[in-house]
């Protein structure tokens, strides 16, 4: 499973493409509330799978623009990600990193 811990003041949407049971591609979307942690994969993913996550900080339009990051991960068991602002209050300082075990 892939998990995201959102340490920002806004929700984060995570999207990635996965291969369905029928072999077709399908879009997987998750919304992680602010200051929370949740699974962003819909099932356990096979080992050695490389996926690109589209991570979007859902900033309200009256506050500023949404901020997007692309994050490529290699699945080796469970993957824990952490999203945070490097500089408090600066939405463009959004960082996403793998949490070491």
PyMOL commands that set and color helices and strands:
alter all, ss='L'
color gray80, all
select helices_A, chain A and resi 91-93
alter helices_A, ss='H'
color red, helices_A
select strands_A, chain A and resi 2-6+12-19+25-32+36-39+50-57+67-74+79-85+94-98
alter strands_A, ss='S'
color yellow, strands_A
deselect
rebuild
show_as cartoon
